């Protein structure tokens, strides 16, 4: 964040560089500097915050490991960037395993976290920020899955935190599954399914297709069952309520002006 102290320092350095200078002009410059610092216009003192993202879920987040702080591509990053920009706010990304995001926010390592469910009373949650279209996916030849209840007796692999994210109906089926596992790294989640360790994978359609292609599989060789409904909505969590409110304002603006849909379509089309 640019502070008034930093600006004062910059201006003072400039004044020194202008020496010698007439006293009248020097007084005018000092007066201008004082007014500039006192007014602190939002466009000059732009704010920057730290936002935490879960790694390894392209096209939503392209950073593939925890050290990729320079990676800024992905639907989640671009939506948050566009929404905050409407409030003249910027951010730098921090990457964590998804199940650690709320912990990092509460520990004040970041100012906000992306792609989470609104489950912690200590966090200020935004309106819906991104949505995933989660499917139960099987090889085409496997028995169809017409409902969440038909996941019973299946060998299911899901992302880390899926049990909490997908609701009570899914949670009730977990004890009835022949095998169930959550894998934090979604690249490894897809790899385990493609290797035959599980007969069903629960995952966002686009994330699955991305990793299937990367790992040499044809996404058309699988059946996609929309037993979780059309969308699973995720939000952004904040430590500060006022920043959450500003983000919501920006988010509404980009949804109204079409930028939000454009970000999604640019990655999927």
Secondary structure, DSSP 4 states (H G I P E B T S, - for coil): ---HHHHHHHHHHHHHHT-S--HHHHHHHHHHHHHHHHH--TTTS-EEEEEEEESSBTTTB---STT-TT---SHHHHHHHHHHHTTTEEEEEEEE-GGGHHHHHHTTS-SEEEEE-S--TTSEE-S--EEE-EEEEEETTSPP--SGGGGTT-EEEEETTHHHHS-HHHHHHHTTSSEEEEESSHHHHHHHHHTTS-SEEEEEHHHHHHHHHHTT--GGGEEEE-TT-S-EEEEEEES-HHHHHHHHHHHHHHHHSSHHHHHHHHHH-
